[in-house]
Amino acid sequence: MIDFLWGVLAVLVVFGTVVVVHELGHFGAAKFFKIRVEAFSVGFGPRLFGFRRGETDYKVCAIPLGGYVKMAGENPDDVTGGIEEFLSHPKWQRFIVAVMGPVMNGVLAVVLLTGLFYYRYEVPIWPRDPVVVGLIKSDSPALRSDLRPGDRIVAAGARQDPTWEEFLLEVSISPGVPLQMQVQRGGQTFPLTLTPEARGRDSAGYLGIAPFELASVQVKEVLAGRPAAEAGILPGDRVVEVGGVVLSQAGIDLVDAMDRNREPVIPITVLRNGRELEFQVAPYLDETTQRRMIGVMLNPIARTTVKQLSMVEALNASIERNIRFGGLLFEFLHRLLRGTAPVSMVGGPIAIARQSSLAAKSGLSDLIMFIAVISINLGIVNLLPIPILDGGVIAIILVESLVGRDLSLNVREKVTQVGVIMVILLVVAVTYNDIIKSLPASLGKYFP
C-alpha cells in the first residue's frame, strides 16, 4: 500500500508540475495582453474541485491527460467580437500566447537541471566513450555475428565515430532494419551488417552488446532463502569472478557466466571492503526465464565524473543536456513518420505514470531528471502543427499572416473538428500501447 501511495504521489508531482507550468505560460501571456481567461484547468472532463476568482474558474478535473486555459473568443462558436477575446487581438499577441506554454516547459526543464547540476554534477562516463565492444550477450544478434570483444564500431548507419549513447539510440529505434556498420579490429576496418531484434513490450531494437565496464556488477539486494543468501553473499559485494571466469575480461555478464557453467555448484568471487572472498553457490533454474539464477538484484558499476559546477557552468550543462533531449525526440519523431521506428515505442499516460513511480523510487535526482525530460518532450510535442494543440494555433496564425487575412469561422470550425479527432485517435493509440505493455506476457502475446 505504501508503494502504491508513493507511486500515486510521484505521478501527481510529475503530471502536475509539467501541466501547471505549461498552462501558466498561456495564462500569464493572456492576462498580460488583457485577454479574458474563463478557465484554468488541470485535467479534462468533469470538474472535481476548484475555486473561482474574478472572471476565471481555477479547477482540477477527473481525466489527468493534460490541462487547458480557456480564453474568451478562442473557439469559433464563442466569437462575439469583444475586445477581450482571443481572436480580437493582433496576430503577434496570439502567437505569443500560443507559444508561451511550450516555452515555459523548456524553461522548467532548464531550471530543474541547472539546480540539479549545481547541487551535484555526476554523470557516467561510458555513454560518451567510443563504441568498443565489451559484453556480448547470449542469444543475441551480436553473438551470432562476427563481432568480438575489443572490436570498435567506427560507423553505424549515418553516424560516424558514434558514442555509446548515440549508437544505442540508433539500435533502439531500428528494430528489424539492417544496420550498416564499419568495424575496426587490429588496425583493419571491415563492413558488417547487423539487424537489431525487436525486444520487450516496446519492441525496441536490440543487438546484445555493451561496454566492458558494465560487466562489473555490485549486489544491490540479496533475496532471502535463495542460494546467494545461503552462501553468504551480501548487498554491496562486487562480483568479479564466476567459475574461474573474470567478468571484466571475458566479455560476458554474471547471468551468462552461470549459464555457460553447468556445474551444480559454482565458485563466485566477490570484492568486499577491499578483500576478495570466494563463495560456493548452487544456482537454481528460474521457471520464467529458464536461466540459472542465484537470487540477487544487481547494479552495474560504471565510471562517473563528479564536478562542482558554478551556476553559469550548471546552466550551460543544463541547456546542453536539454538540447540533446530535444534532439533525440525530433530524431525519433522523424523515424516514426518514415515508418522506421515502431509505434509500440510511443508511450502515453500509463507509461509516464509507471516511469514516474520508478524515478521517484530511484531518488530525488532521478525524479527531477524525469520531470525535465517529460517537460521538454511536452513542450516539443505541443509545437507539432496539429489543430487544437499549440502548434496548430501557431500554424493557423502563420497561414493567416501569409494570406493577409483571417480564416473564416467556418474554416476554423472544421480545422478544430479535425484536430479533436486527431487528438482523440492519438490518445486512444498511446493508451492502447500502454495497456498492452502492462499485460502479463502470457496475455500480451495475443495482441498485435
C-alpha positions in Angstrom: 0.0 0.0 0.0 2.9 2.4 0.8 4.5 1.7 -2.6 1.1 2.4 -4.3 0.6 5.7 -2.5 4.2 6.7 -3.2 3.6 5.9 -6.9 0.4 8.0 -6.9 2.2 10.9 -5.3 5.0 10.7 -7.9 2.5 10.7 -10.7 0.8 13.8 -9.3 4.1 15.6 -8.9 5.2 14.8 -12.5 1.9 15.4 -14.2 1.0 18.4 -12.0 4.3 20.2 -12.4 4.7 20.0 -16.2 1.0 20.7 -16.9 0.6 23.6 -14.4 3.8 25.3 -15.7 2.7 24.8 -19.3 -0.7 26.3 -18.7 0.8 29.1 -16.6 2.7 30.2 -19.7 -0.6 30.6 -21.7 -2.4 32.1 -18.7 0.3 34.7 -17.9 0.6 35.8 -21.6 -3.2 36.1 -21.9 -3.5 38.2 -18.8 -0.6 40.4 -19.9 -2.5 41.2 -23.2 -5.8 41.6 -21.3 -7.5 38.6 -22.8 -10.3 37.3 -20.6 -9.4 33.8 -19.2 -12.6 31.9 -18.4 -11.0 28.7 -17.0 -7.6 27.4 -15.9 -7.9 23.6 -15.7 -5.6 20.8 -14.7 -7.1 17.7 -16.4 -10.1 17.3 -18.6 -13.7 16.1 -18.2 -15.8 16.5 -15.1 -14.8 19.1 -12.5 -13.5 17.6 -9.2 -12.8 20.7 -7.2 -11.5 24.3 -7.5 -12.4 27.9 -6.9 -13.4 31.0 -8.8 -11.5 34.2 -8.6 -12.7 37.1 -10.6 -13.5 36.0 -14.2 -11.6 32.7 -14.0 -12.6 29.3 -12.8 -9.5 27.5 -11.4 -10.2 23.8 -11.3 -8.9 20.2 -11.3 -10.8 17.8 -13.5 -11.1 14.0 -13.5 -9.1 12.9 -16.6 -5.4 13.6 -16.0 -4.3 13.8 -19.6 -3.1 17.4 -19.6 -4.8 20.7 -19.0 -6.0 23.8 -20.7 -6.6 27.6 -20.4 -10.0 28.6 -21.9 -9.9 32.1 -23.2 -12.9 34.2 -24.3 -13.4 34.0 -28.1 -10.9 31.2 -28.6 -13.4 28.8 -30.2 -15.2 29.8 -33.4 -18.6 29.3 -31.8 -17.8 31.7 -29.0 -16.7 34.7 -31.0 -18.7 37.9 -30.4 -16.2 40.5 -31.4 -15.4 41.8 -27.9 -12.0 43.4 -27.4 -11.2 41.0 -24.5 -11.5 38.0 -26.8 -8.5 36.0 -28.1 -9.3 36.4 -31.8 -9.8 40.1 -31.4 -6.2 40.6 -30.6 -3.3 41.1 -33.1 -1.7 38.0 -34.6 1.6 38.7 -32.9 -0.1 38.7 -29.5 -2.0 35.5 -30.3 1.3 33.9 -31.4 3.0 34.8 -28.0 0.0 33.4 -26.0 0.2 30.2 -28.0 3.9 29.7 -27.8 4.4 30.6 -24.2 3.1 27.2 -23.0 5.9 25.2 -24.7 8.4 28.0 -23.8 7.6 27.6 -20.1 8.1 23.8 -20.4 11.6 24.5 -21.8 12.3 27.0 -19.1 11.2 24.5 -16.4 13.5 21.8 -17.8 16.4 24.1 -17.9 15.8 25.5 -14.4 15.4 21.9 -12.9 18.6 20.6 -14.4 20.5 23.8 -13.6 19.6 23.3 -9.9 20.4 19.6 -10.0 23.8 20.1 -11.7 24.7 23.0 -9.4 24.0 20.8 -6.4 25.8 17.7 -7.8 27.0 17.1 -11.3 27.6 13.4 -11.6 27.3 11.6 -14.9 28.5 8.1 -16.1 31.5 8.3 -18.5 30.8 5.3 -20.7 27.9 6.8 -22.7 30.3 9.4 -24.2 33.0 6.8 -24.9 33.7 5.4 -28.4 31.8 2.1 -29.1 34.3 -0.6 -28.1 32.5 -3.9 -27.8 32.8 -5.4 -24.4 29.9 -7.6 -23.3 28.3 -9.8 -25.9 25.1 -11.2 -24.5 24.0 -14.8 -25.2 21.1 -15.4 -27.6 21.7 -12.0 -29.3 22.2 -10.9 -32.9 25.7 -9.8 -31.9 26.6 -13.3 -30.7 25.5 -14.8 -34.0 27.7 -12.3 -35.9 31.4 -11.8 -36.4 31.6 -9.2 -33.6 34.2 -9.9 -30.9 35.1 -8.2 -27.6 37.5 -5.4 -28.3 36.1 -4.5 -31.8 35.4 -0.8 -32.2 32.4 0.3 -34.2 33.5 3.4 -36.1 30.3 3.9 -38.1 26.7 2.9 -37.7 24.1 4.0 -40.2 24.8 7.6 -41.0 26.7 8.2 -37.7 30.5 8.4 -37.9 32.5 7.7 -34.8 29.4 7.3 -32.6 29.5 7.3 -28.8 27.8 4.5 -26.9 24.8 6.8 -26.3 24.4 7.6 -30.0 24.9 4.0 -31.0 22.4 2.5 -28.6 19.8 5.1 -29.7 20.5 4.1 -33.3 20.0 0.5 -32.4 16.9 1.0 -30.3 14.9 2.9 -33.0 15.9 0.4 -35.7 14.3 -2.9 -34.9 14.1 -5.2 -37.9 16.1 -2.7 -40.0 19.6 -3.8 -41.3 22.2 -1.6 -39.7 25.3 -0.9 -41.8 28.4 -0.7 -39.7 32.1 -0.3 -40.1 34.1 -2.3 -37.6 37.8 -1.8 -36.7 39.8 -4.7 -35.5 43.6 -4.9 -35.1 44.2 -2.0 -37.5 41.8 -3.4 -40.1 38.4 -2.0 -40.9 35.7 -4.1 -42.4 31.9 -3.7 -43.2 29.3 -5.5 -41.1 25.6 -5.6 -41.3 23.5 -6.5 -38.3 19.7 -6.4 -37.9 18.6 -5.4 -34.4 15.9 -7.6 -33.0 12.7 -6.2 -31.5 12.8 -6.9 -27.8 10.5 -6.1 -24.9 7.0 -4.7 -24.9 8.3 -1.5 -26.6 9.7 -3.6 -29.5 12.9 -1.6 -29.3 15.9 -2.7 -31.3 18.4 -4.9 -29.5 21.9 -6.2 -30.5 23.1 -7.5 -27.2 26.4 -5.6 -26.7 27.6 -3.3 -24.0 30.9 -1.7 -22.8 33.5 -3.8 -20.9 32.9 -1.9 -17.7 29.3 -2.9 -17.4 30.4 -6.5 -16.8 31.4 -5.5 -13.3 28.3 -5.5 -11.1 27.6 -4.8 -7.4 25.0 -6.7 -5.5 22.1 -4.3 -4.7 19.8 -6.8 -2.9 20.0 -10.4 -1.8 16.7 -12.4 -1.9 16.0 -14.3 1.3 16.1 -18.0 1.1 17.9 -18.1 -2.3 21.3 -19.6 -3.0 23.3 -16.3 -2.7 21.8 -15.6 0.7 22.5 -19.1 1.9 26.1 -18.9 0.7 26.8 -15.6 2.5 26.8 -13.0 -0.3 25.8 -9.6 1.0 24.5 -6.3 -0.5 27.4 -4.2 -1.6 29.6 -7.1 -2.7 31.2 -6.6 -6.1 31.1 -9.7 -8.3 34.4 -10.1 -10.1 34.7 -13.8 -11.0 32.3 -16.6 -11.7 33.5 -20.2 -12.0 37.1 -19.0 -12.7 35.9 -16.5 -15.4 36.9 -12.9 -14.7 33.8 -10.9 -15.9 35.6 -7.7 -16.8 37.9 -9.6 -19.2 35.6 -12.3 -20.6 33.0 -10.1 -22.3 30.1 -11.8 -20.5 28.0 -10.9 -17.5 27.1 -12.8 -14.4 23.9 -14.4 -15.8 25.7 -15.6 -19.0 28.7 -16.8 -17.0 26.4 -19.0 -14.8 24.5 -20.3 -17.9 27.7 -21.4 -19.6 28.9 -23.2 -16.4 26.7 -26.3 -15.9 28.3 -27.4 -12.7 25.8 -27.8 -9.8 27.9 -25.6 -7.5 29.8 -22.6 -8.9 32.6 -20.7 -7.1 31.8 -16.9 -7.1 34.4 -14.4 -6.1 33.3 -11.0 -4.7 35.2 -7.9 -3.6 34.1 -6.8 -0.1 35.8 -3.9 1.7 38.9 -4.4 -0.4 39.2 -8.1 0.2 38.4 -10.9 -2.3 36.1 -13.6 -0.9 35.0 -16.8 -2.6 31.6 -18.5 -2.1 30.3 -21.8 -3.3 26.8 -21.1 -4.8 24.3 -23.6 -6.2 22.2 -21.8 -8.9 18.6 -22.7 -9.4 16.7 -22.7 -12.7 14.2 -19.7 -13.0 10.9 -21.0 -14.4 10.1 -17.8 -16.2 13.4 -17.1 -18.0 14.7 -20.7 -18.0 18.1 -19.3 -16.9 20.3 -20.1 -13.9 19.9 -17.6 -11.1 21.3 -17.2 -7.6 18.8 -14.7 -6.1 20.4 -11.3 -6.3 19.5 -7.9 -7.7 22.4 -6.1 -9.3 23.7 -2.7 -10.1 26.3 -2.2 -12.9 29.4 -0.5 -11.8 30.4 2.3 -14.2 32.8 5.1 -14.1 31.3 8.5 -13.3 32.6 12.1 -13.3 31.8 14.3 -10.4 32.4 18.1 -10.6 31.5 21.1 -8.6 29.9 23.5 -11.2 29.4 27.2 -10.9 25.9 28.5 -11.6 26.9 29.5 -15.1 28.5 26.1 -15.8 25.4 24.4 -14.4 23.2 26.5 -16.7 25.3 25.7 -19.7 25.3 22.0 -18.9 21.5 22.1 -18.4 21.0 23.8 -21.8 23.3 21.3 -23.5 21.5 18.3 -21.9 18.1 19.7 -22.8 19.1 20.3 -26.4 20.2 16.6 -26.5 16.8 15.5 -25.1 15.0 17.6 -27.7 17.3 16.3 -30.5 16.5 12.7 -29.5 12.8 13.3 -29.6 13.0 15.0 -33.0 15.0 12.1 -34.4 12.5 9.6 -33.1 9.5 11.5 -34.5 11.3 11.7 -37.9 11.8 8.0 -37.9 8.3 7.4 -36.7 6.9 9.3 -39.7 9.2 7.4 -42.0 8.0 4.1 -40.6 11.5 3.0 -39.4 10.7 3.3 -35.7 7.9 1.1 -34.2 4.7 2.8 -33.0 4.9 0.5 -30.0 7.7 2.7 -28.6 5.3 5.6 -28.2 4.1 5.8 -24.6 1.1 7.6 -23.0 -0.2 8.5 -19.6 0.1 5.0 -18.2 3.7 4.6 -19.3 4.5 8.1 -17.8 2.8 7.1 -14.5 4.8 3.9 -14.3 8.1 5.6 -15.1 7.3 8.4 -12.6 6.9 5.9 -9.8 10.2 4.2 -10.8 12.0 7.5 -11.0 10.7 8.5 -7.5 11.9 5.2 -6.0 15.3 5.7 -7.5 15.8 9.0 -5.7 15.1 12.8 -6.0 17.8 13.3 -8.7 16.2 10.7 -11.0 12.8 12.2 -10.4 14.0 15.7 -11.2 15.7 14.4 -14.3 12.5 12.6 -15.4 10.3 15.7 -14.9 12.8 17.7 -17.0 12.6 15.1 -19.8 8.8 15.0 -19.7 8.6 18.8 -19.7 10.9 19.3 -22.7 9.0 16.5 -24.6 5.6 18.0 -23.7 6.8 21.4 -25.0 8.1 20.0 -28.3 5.0 17.7 -28.9 2.7 20.7 -28.3 4.5 22.6 -31.1 3.6 20.0 -33.7 1.2 21.5 -36.3 -1.9 19.5 -35.1 -5.1 21.5 -34.8 -6.1 22.3 -31.2 -2.5 21.9 -30.0 -0.4 25.0 -29.6 1.4 24.2 -32.8 -1.9 24.1 -34.7 -2.8 27.5 -33.3 0.6 28.8 -34.4 0.3 27.3 -37.8 -3.1 29.0 -38.4 -1.6 32.3 -37.3 1.3 31.9 -39.8 -1.1 30.9 -42.6 -3.3 33.9 -41.9 -0.2 36.2 -41.9 0.9 34.8 -45.3 -2.5 35.1 -47.0 -3.1 38.5 -45.4 -6.5 37.8 -43.8 -8.1 35.8 -41.1 -9.6 32.4 -41.9 -13.4 32.3 -41.9 -15.2 31.0 -38.8 -16.4 28.0 -40.9 -12.9 27.0 -41.8 -11.7 27.4 -38.2 -14.6 25.3 -37.0 -13.7 22.5 -39.5 -10.0 22.7 -38.6 -10.9 22.4 -34.9 -13.1 19.4 -35.5 -10.2 17.7 -37.4 -7.9 18.5 -34.6 -10.2 17.0 -31.9 -10.5 13.8 -34.0 -6.7 13.6 -34.4 -6.0 14.1 -30.7 -8.7 11.5 -29.7 -7.1 9.0 -32.1 -3.7 9.7 -30.7 -4.8 9.3 -27.1 -6.5 6.0 -27.9 -3.4 4.7 -29.7 -0.9 5.6 -27.0 -3.3 4.3 -24.3 -3.7 1.0 -26.2 0.0 0.7 -26.3 0.3 1.4 -22.6 -2.4 -1.2 -21.7 -0.8 -3.9 -23.9 2.6 -3.3 -22.4 1.0 -3.6 -18.9 -0.5 -7.0 -19.6 1.2 -10.2 -18.4 3.4 -11.7 -21.0 1.1 -14.7 -21.3 -1.7 -12.3 -22.4 0.3 -9.7 -24.3 1.3 -12.2 -27.0 -2.3 -12.3 -28.2 -2.3 -8.6 -29.1 -0.6 -7.1 -32.1 
